[in-house]
Amino acid sequence: MVRTAPISFRIEQGLKNALEEAAKDDMRSVSSMVEKILTTYLREKGYLPKGAAE
């Protein structure tokens, strides 16, 4: 099992509402949705190699 690291940050309420809706539509937790979004972004920008953080 992969070890995870906690992270905490604040966002505007409207952004949180949109995130919760997206997570629900994708049948994910908010945490899982944030991880998916970050992983996709970081791969597209070349900061995260393919196969990492899966």
C-alpha positions as CSV (number, residue, x, y, z in Angstrom):
1,M,0.0,0.0,0.0
2,V,1.2,3.5,-0.9
3,R,1.9,5.9,2.0
4,T,0.0,9.1,1.6
5,A,0.9,12.6,3.0
6,P,-1.7,14.9,4.4
7,I,-2.1,18.4,2.9
8,S,-4.4,21.2,4.0
9,F,-5.3,24.4,2.2
10,R,-8.2,27.0,2.0
11,I,-10.3,27.7,-1.1
12,E,-13.2,29.9,-1.9
13,Q,-16.7,28.4,-1.1
14,G,-17.7,28.5,-4.8
15,L,-14.7,26.5,-5.8
16,K,-15.3,24.0,-3.0
17,N,-19.0,23.6,-4.2
18,A,-17.8,23.0,-7.7
19,L,-15.3,20.5,-6.5
20,E,-17.8,18.6,-4.4
21,E,-20.2,18.5,-7.4
22,A,-17.5,17.2,-9.7
23,A,-16.5,14.5,-7.2
24,K,-20.1,13.4,-6.8
25,D,-20.6,13.2,-10.5
26,D,-17.4,11.1,-10.8
27,M,-18.4,8.9,-7.8
28,R,-15.3,10.0,-5.9
29,S,-14.5,11.5,-2.6
30,V,-13.4,15.2,-2.6
31,S,-9.9,14.1,-1.6
32,S,-9.8,11.6,-4.5
33,M,-11.0,14.2,-6.9
34,V,-8.3,16.7,-5.8
35,E,-5.7,14.0,-6.3
36,K,-7.0,13.1,-9.8
37,I,-7.0,16.8,-10.8
38,L,-3.4,17.4,-9.4
39,T,-2.1,14.2,-11.0
40,T,-3.5,15.1,-14.4
41,Y,-2.2,18.7,-14.3
42,L,1.3,17.7,-13.1
43,R,1.6,15.0,-15.8
44,E,0.5,17.4,-18.5
45,K,3.1,19.9,-17.4
46,G,5.9,17.4,-17.2
47,Y,6.4,17.5,-13.4
48,L,5.2,14.0,-12.8
49,P,6.4,11.1,-15.0
50,K,3.8,8.7,-16.4
51,G,3.3,5.8,-14.0
52,A,4.0,7.9,-10.9
53,A,1.3,8.6,-8.3
54,E,-1.1,5.9,-9.5
